């Protein structure tokens, strides 16, 4: 699994790329919940599936 560094210098698992459907709507690869913005998708994925707060 890939990882990313936060602004505080802490490593955490990276959020996977979303699936795109329809009018560039993003879908969570874990639960298929749709999102209109990448920011909301990343926040959902980080809180619900990957762990850690954004």
N, CA, C and O atoms as CSV, one atom per row, in Angstrom:
chain,resi,resn,atom,element,x,y,z
A,1,UNK,N,N,0.846,-1.176,0.000
A,1,UNK,CA,C,0.000,0.000,0.000
A,1,UNK,C,C,0.894,1.243,0.000
A,1,UNK,O,O,1.931,1.272,0.663
A,2,UNK,N,N,0.495,2.235,-0.725
A,2,UNK,CA,C,1.239,3.493,-0.772
A,2,UNK,C,C,1.008,4.293,0.501
A,2,UNK,O,O,0.053,4.060,1.241
A,3,UNK,N,N,1.905,5.240,0.736
A,3,UNK,CA,C,1.750,6.103,1.894
A,3,UNK,C,C,2.053,7.538,1.498
A,3,UNK,O,O,2.637,7.798,0.447
A,4,UNK,N,N,1.645,8.465,2.358
A,4,UNK,CA,C,1.865,9.885,2.121
A,4,UNK,C,C,2.262,10.539,3.429
A,4,UNK,O,O,1.947,10.038,4.508
A,5,UNK,N,N,2.962,11.671,3.324
A,5,UNK,CA,C,3.388,12.382,4.519
A,5,UNK,C,C,2.459,13.558,4.770
A,5,UNK,O,O,2.130,14.307,3.850
A,6,UNK,N,N,2.041,13.716,6.013
A,6,UNK,CA,C,1.177,14.840,6.386
A,6,UNK,C,C,2.024,16.088,6.568
A,6,UNK,O,O,3.251,16.024,6.495
A,7,UNK,N,N,1.385,17.207,6.800
A,7,UNK,CA,C,2.080,18.457,7.046
A,7,UNK,C,C,2.908,18.433,8.312
A,7,UNK,O,O,3.855,19.208,8.447
A,8,UNK,N,N,2.563,17.546,9.253
A,8,UNK,CA,C,3.300,17.439,10.511
A,8,UNK,C,C,4.487,16.495,10.405
A,8,UNK,O,O,5.198,16.290,11.389
A,9,UNK,N,N,4.717,15.914,9.225
A,9,UNK,CA,C,5.830,14.991,9.035
A,9,UNK,C,C,5.532,13.570,9.459
A,9,UNK,O,O,6.455,12.801,9.730
A,10,UNK,N,N,4.246,13.198,9.524
A,10,UNK,CA,C,3.832,11.860,9.923
A,10,UNK,C,C,3.404,11.096,8.679
A,10,UNK,O,O,2.672,11.627,7.845
A,11,UNK,N,N,3.857,9.850,8.549
A,11,UNK,CA,C,3.464,9.011,7.420
A,11,UNK,C,C,2.156,8.309,7.737
A,11,UNK,O,O,1.948,7.846,8.858
A,12,UNK,N,N,1.265,8.227,6.739
A,12,UNK,CA,C,-0.006,7.520,6.889
A,12,UNK,C,C,-0.367,6.879,5.556
A,12,UNK,O,O,0.162,7.287,4.522
A,13,UNK,N,N,-1.261,5.878,5.550
A,13,UNK,CA,C,-1.650,5.239,4.287
A,13,UNK,C,C,-2.301,6.257,3.349
A,13,UNK,O,O,-3.066,7.111,3.796
A,14,UNK,N,N,-2.007,6.171,2.077
A,14,UNK,CA,C,-2.570,7.082,1.085
A,14,UNK,C,C,-4.004,6.684,0.747
A,14,UNK,O,O,-4.367,5.511,0.824
A,15,UNK,N,N,-4.808,7.670,0.375
A,15,UNK,CA,C,-6.178,7.427,-0.067
A,15,UNK,C,C,-6.122,6.931,-1.509
A,15,UNK,O,O,-5.493,7.574,-2.349
A,16,UNK,N,N,-6.769,5.795,-1.819
A,16,UNK,CA,C,-6.730,5.289,-3.192
A,16,UNK,C,C,-7.498,6.196,-4.150
A,16,UNK,O,O,-8.379,6.947,-3.732
A,17,UNK,N,N,-7.163,6.126,-5.422
A,17,UNK,CA,C,-7.880,6.900,-6.427
A,17,UNK,C,C,-9.319,6.425,-6.520
A,17,UNK,O,O,-9.578,5.228,-6.395
A,18,UNK,N,N,-10.269,7.343,-6.738
A,18,UNK,CA,C,-11.682,6.948,-6.823
A,18,UNK,C,C,-12.009,6.390,-8.201
A,18,UNK,O,O,-11.255,6.565,-9.157
A,19,UNK,N,N,-13.145,5.718,-8.279
A,19,UNK,CA,C,-13.700,5.328,-9.566
A,19,UNK,C,C,-14.533,6.511,-10.044
A,19,UNK,O,O,-15.219,7.148,-9.244
A,20,UNK,N,N,-14.482,6.810,-11.335
A,20,UNK,CA,C,-15.255,7.918,-11.883
A,20,UNK,C,C,-16.470,7.367,-12.604
A,20,UNK,O,O,-16.369,6.393,-13.350
A,21,UNK,N,N,-17.633,7.997,-12.378
A,21,UNK,CA,C,-18.866,7.562,-13.024
A,21,UNK,C,C,-19.694,8.781,-13.389
A,21,UNK,O,O,-19.676,9.792,-12.688
A,22,UNK,N,N,-20.400,8.677,-14.461
A,22,UNK,CA,C,-21.281,9.765,-14.873
A,22,UNK,C,C,-20.551,11.050,-15.169
A,22,UNK,O,O,-19.525,11.035,-15.849
A,23,UNK,N,N,-21.055,12.153,-14.678
A,23,UNK,CA,C,-20.497,13.480,-14.932
A,23,UNK,C,C,-19.329,13.763,-13.990
A,23,UNK,O,O,-19.355,14.721,-13.217
A,24,UNK,N,N,-18.312,12.921,-14.069
A,24,UNK,CA,C,-17.123,13.023,-13.226
A,24,UNK,C,C,-17.429,12.896,-11.740
A,24,UNK,O,O,-16.724,13.450,-10.896
A,25,UNK,N,N,-18.492,12.159,-11.435
A,25,UNK,CA,C,-18.805,11.868,-10.040
A,25,UNK,C,C,-17.821,10.811,-9.558
A,25,UNK,O,O,-17.574,9.827,-10.255
A,26,UNK,N,N,-17.259,11.008,-8.372
A,26,UNK,CA,C,-16.294,10.070,-7.823
A,26,UNK,C,C,-17.013,9.042,-6.961
A,26,UNK,O,O,-17.944,9.380,-6.231
A,27,UNK,N,N,-16.581,7.781,-7.046
A,27,UNK,CA,C,-17.158,6.724,-6.219
A,27,UNK,C,C,-16.071,6.072,-5.381
A,27,UNK,O,O,-14.978,5.775,-5.863
A,28,UNK,N,N,-16.397,5.860,-4.125
A,28,UNK,CA,C,-15.482,5.215,-3.197
A,28,UNK,C,C,-15.262,3.761,-3.636
A,28,UNK,O,O,-16.232,3.041,-3.873
A,29,UNK,N,N,-13.994,3.317,-3.749
A,29,UNK,CA,C,-13.754,1.936,-4.170
A,29,UNK,C,C,-14.087,0.907,-3.089
A,29,UNK,O,O,-14.121,-0.291,-3.370
A,30,UNK,N,N,-14.332,1.357,-1.864
A,30,UNK,CA,C,-14.652,0.443,-0.775
A,30,UNK,C,C,-16.159,0.228,-0.623
A,30,UNK,O,O,-16.615,-0.911,-0.516
A,31,UNK,N,N,-16.941,1.328,-0.613
A,31,UNK,CA,C,-18.380,1.209,-0.350
A,31,UNK,C,C,-19.239,1.736,-1.510
A,31,UNK,O,O,-20.466,1.670,-1.432
A,32,UNK,N,N,-18.635,2.248,-2.561
A,32,UNK,CA,C,-19.299,2.761,-3.770
A,32,UNK,C,C,-20.163,3.991,-3.527
A,32,UNK,O,O,-21.009,4.313,-4.361
A,33,UNK,N,N,-19.976,4.679,-2.422
A,33,UNK,CA,C,-20.721,5.909,-2.158
A,33,UNK,C,C,-20.253,6.992,-3.137
A,33,UNK,O,O,-19.048,7.157,-3.326
A,34,UNK,N,N,-21.179,7.734,-3.765
A,34,UNK,CA,C,-20.787,8.757,-4.751
A,34,UNK,C,C,-20.477,10.110,-4.101
A,34,UNK,O,O,-21.064,10.473,-3.082
A,35,UNK,N,N,-19.550,10.839,-4.707
A,35,UNK,CA,C,-19.159,12.174,-4.249
A,35,UNK,C,C,-18.968,13.077,-5.450
A,35,UNK,O,O,-18.469,12.631,-6.483
A,36,UNK,N,N,-19.358,14.346,-5.334
A,36,UNK,CA,C,-19.175,15.307,-6.421
A,36,UNK,C,C,-17.797,15.931,-6.387
A,36,UNK,O,O,-17.266,16.295,-7.436
A,37,UNK,N,N,-17.194,16.068,-5.201
A,37,UNK,CA,C,-15.887,16.724,-5.117
A,37,UNK,C,C,-14.838,15.743,-4.598
A,37,UNK,O,O,-15.137,14.842,-3.814
A,38,UNK,N,N,-13.608,15.943,-5.054
A,38,UNK,CA,C,-12.503,15.099,-4.609
A,38,UNK,C,C,-12.218,15.313,-3.129
A,38,UNK,O,O,-11.824,14.378,-2.432
A,39,UNK,N,N,-12.413,16.534,-2.645
A,39,UNK,CA,C,-12.164,16.840,-1.235
A,39,UNK,C,C,-13.090,16.024,-0.331
A,39,UNK,O,O,-12.643,15.456,0.666
A,40,UNK,N,N,-14.368,15.966,-0.674
A,40,UNK,CA,C,-15.314,15.173,0.123
A,40,UNK,C,C,-14.998,13.687,0.035
A,40,UNK,O,O,-15.112,12.964,1.025
A,41,UNK,N,N,-14.599,13.227,-1.158
A,41,UNK,CA,C,-14.223,11.821,-1.318
A,41,UNK,C,C,-13.040,11.474,-0.414
A,41,UNK,O,O,-13.083,10.474,0.303
A,42,UNK,N,N,-11.974,12.299,-0.444
A,42,UNK,CA,C,-10.791,12.036,0.372
A,42,UNK,C,C,-11.127,12.055,1.860
A,42,UNK,O,O,-10.638,11.219,2.620
A,43,UNK,N,N,-11.959,13.007,2.275
A,43,UNK,CA,C,-12.348,13.107,3.684
A,43,UNK,C,C,-13.120,11.856,4.117
A,43,UNK,O,O,-12.862,11.313,5.191
A,44,UNK,N,N,-14.060,11.399,3.291
A,44,UNK,CA,C,-14.838,10.190,3.579
A,44,UNK,C,C,-13.925,8.973,3.675
A,44,UNK,O,O,-14.003,8.197,4.628
A,45,UNK,N,N,-13.065,8.818,2.681
A,45,UNK,CA,C,-12.186,7.655,2.617
A,45,UNK,C,C,-11.238,7.621,3.812
A,45,UNK,O,O,-11.017,6.566,4.406
A,46,UNK,N,N,-10.687,8.765,4.157
A,46,UNK,CA,C,-9.752,8.858,5.283
A,46,UNK,C,C,-10.464,8.504,6.592
A,46,UNK,O,O,-9.899,7.785,7.417
A,47,UNK,N,N,-11.690,8.992,6.797
A,47,UNK,CA,C,-12.417,8.757,8.053
A,47,UNK,C,C,-13.000,7.350,8.144
A,47,UNK,O,O,-12.946,6.721,9.201
A,48,UNK,N,N,-13.556,6.856,7.039
A,48,UNK,CA,C,-14.297,5.598,7.087
A,48,UNK,C,C,-13.464,4.343,6.789
A,48,UNK,O,O,-13.744,3.276,7.336
A,49,UNK,N,N,-12.454,4.459,5.936
A,49,UNK,CA,C,-11.803,3.249,5.455
A,49,UNK,C,C,-10.291,3.171,5.716
A,49,UNK,O,O,-9.795,2.109,6.093
A,50,UNK,N,N,-9.563,4.251,5.529
A,50,UNK,CA,C,-8.103,4.208,5.620
A,50,UNK,C,C,-7.625,4.474,7.036
A,50,UNK,O,O,-6.658,3.861,7.489
A,51,UNK,N,N,-8.280,5.368,7.732
A,51,UNK,CA,C,-7.897,5.700,9.098
A,51,UNK,C,C,-7.177,7.031,9.169
A,51,UNK,O,O,-6.425,7.395,8.264
A,52,UNK,N,N,-7.410,7.742,10.235
A,52,UNK,CA,C,-6.786,9.043,10.428
A,52,UNK,C,C,-7.705,10.159,9.976
A,52,UNK,O,O,-8.602,9.938,9.163
A,53,UNK,N,N,-7.491,11.342,10.490
A,53,UNK,CA,C,-8.297,12.507,10.125
A,53,UNK,C,C,-7.546,13.362,9.138
A,53,UNK,O,O,-6.316,13.408,9.147
A,54,UNK,N,N,-8.289,14.041,8.285
A,54,UNK,CA,C,-7.664,14.930,7.302
A,54,UNK,C,C,-7.734,16.351,7.741
A,54,UNK,O,O,-7.256,17.239,7.035
